[in-house]
Structures are given as structure tokens and as C-alpha cells.
Amino acid sequence: MIPRGIYADRRRVLFCIYAEVMHLPLSAAVLPLLEHLDEVGSTNQELMARAARGEAQHLSALITTNQTAGRGRLGREWIAPPGKTFAVSVLLAPAEASIGSLAWMPLLGGLAMARAVRSLVNDREVTLKWPNDVQIEGLKVSGLLSELVADGSGVIVGAGLNLTIERDELPTSVSTSLLLEGADPGVDLVLSSYLTQLTGLYEQYLGGELDAVRSGIADAVRAECGTIGRRVRVELPGGGRIFGTAETVDDQGQLVVKDDANGSLQHVAAGDVTHLRYE
């Protein structure tokens, strides 16, 4: 069930048509505003468009196993074999949220996916790679892309998960899938696990008045972030680079990197992070 307090007015809850969710009963029980699409260019873009038209509300979600024009970080194309992955986007729009509090929503999504994946694989190390990739034994199994809605009232948290991709179908040499890690739980089970974790973490964050420190979210992210303590290369949006050691995630959700060049602490709000091996 959806945690108490998520909906300010339960009379506004609009349940999806049964035919759209009947093959996802576990997930629909967690998030009634869930719609399954047989095919879509991008779940993020579709949900963004619906939000702009006033057709999506807080905790509306779209799910597909055939996303044809997905996007990753820094505008990268994200394409996967139909039926072997899923993409899901959820609108998180708490009342009177500040831009600062919304900045933690991507990390909530990453943490939720890490916990969901960890519950499905045995004897594997599952970590969150800042800002919001999920890795199994250092190999990427999930990527998340979060985007601010046009009016700044909320964030669309998009997530993709490799389900049954075979080794020769993997997009990169540092990727994996649940199947390759010994798990084949089916879409509904893994999706419902992710949505349960996401709504639970959101409720925890809301209970702490959207304060990451007070709610314990900041400590939870630090505890499960596999980037902390690693040597990293950070590609900055403006084209610069930082080589150094990831020291922590600060109270604003930024990665703190000790710069090799001068020993200074750089607080990174956005960037593409690569884990480097120690020489």
C-alpha cells in the first residue's frame, strides 16, 4: 500500500484502467497512478509533456519495456533490446518544495533502486554510484535521469534497469543485467520493489520536512554510495575535469572531491563520474 501521508487529498487519486495494469498487480498496488505503455520514445519526455498539460499529478508514473528514444546523462542516447529492460518515470512534486530540497530527489531514486536490486541478487555487492547509477560488483545495472518540470514544482525521476539482457547485448563492457547476476524476478516484482523503496524514502524525506540531514536521507546515501573513498575522474558540464579522491557527499547532495592538482576540496553539483583504479 502507499504510505500514509503521501497524498494530501485522497479524493484526487485517479486509478488506472484495470486493463493497463492487470499484468503489474504488485506495482499497481504500490502506486495506483501507474500507467503501462507498450512502447514510448521516452517515459521522462512523455510524463514531462503530461505534466505541462496538467494531466499528471504527484506520484503519477509511466512504465514501459520498450523505450525507443531514451536518454542518459549529458544527452547520451540510451537504447535497449525490447522486453529486456524496463524504463519507469515517477513525478515527485511535494507541496511548497524548494529547489534545494528537490535536488535530493535524484539521489532518492538512486538509493531506492540500489536497495531494490540488492534485495534480488544474492552475495553480490550493490552500490550507488554518484549521482544515480546503480552497480553490481562495479558493473552498471541501472541508470537514472532526473529532470525538473517546467514550472519548478517537482522532479521527474526516470530509471532504467537491465533485466534479461544477455552478455553479447550489453551496451558497454562495464554493464550487467539481473539475469547475468543470477536473478530473473520478472518486471512486476522488481518494479514493485523499486516503487516501494522510492515511496518509503520519499515519505521519510517528507517526515524530515524535506531536510536531507534531519530525515536521515543524507546519511543513508553516504552509507550506500560506492563512489566515496574511490579515485575518480569527474567530467564537468562546462568541459573541465577533476582528478582526485571522492571524500563524501555533502549536505546539499554534492560530491566532495579532493583535487589531485592542489589538494583542495571541490564540491561537484553535476558531472559525469568515472571510478578509477588505484595505481
Order of alpha helices (4+ residues) and beta strands (2+ residues): alpha-alpha-beta-alpha-beta-beta-beta-beta-alpha-alpha-beta-beta-beta-beta-alpha-alpha-alpha-beta-beta-beta-beta-beta
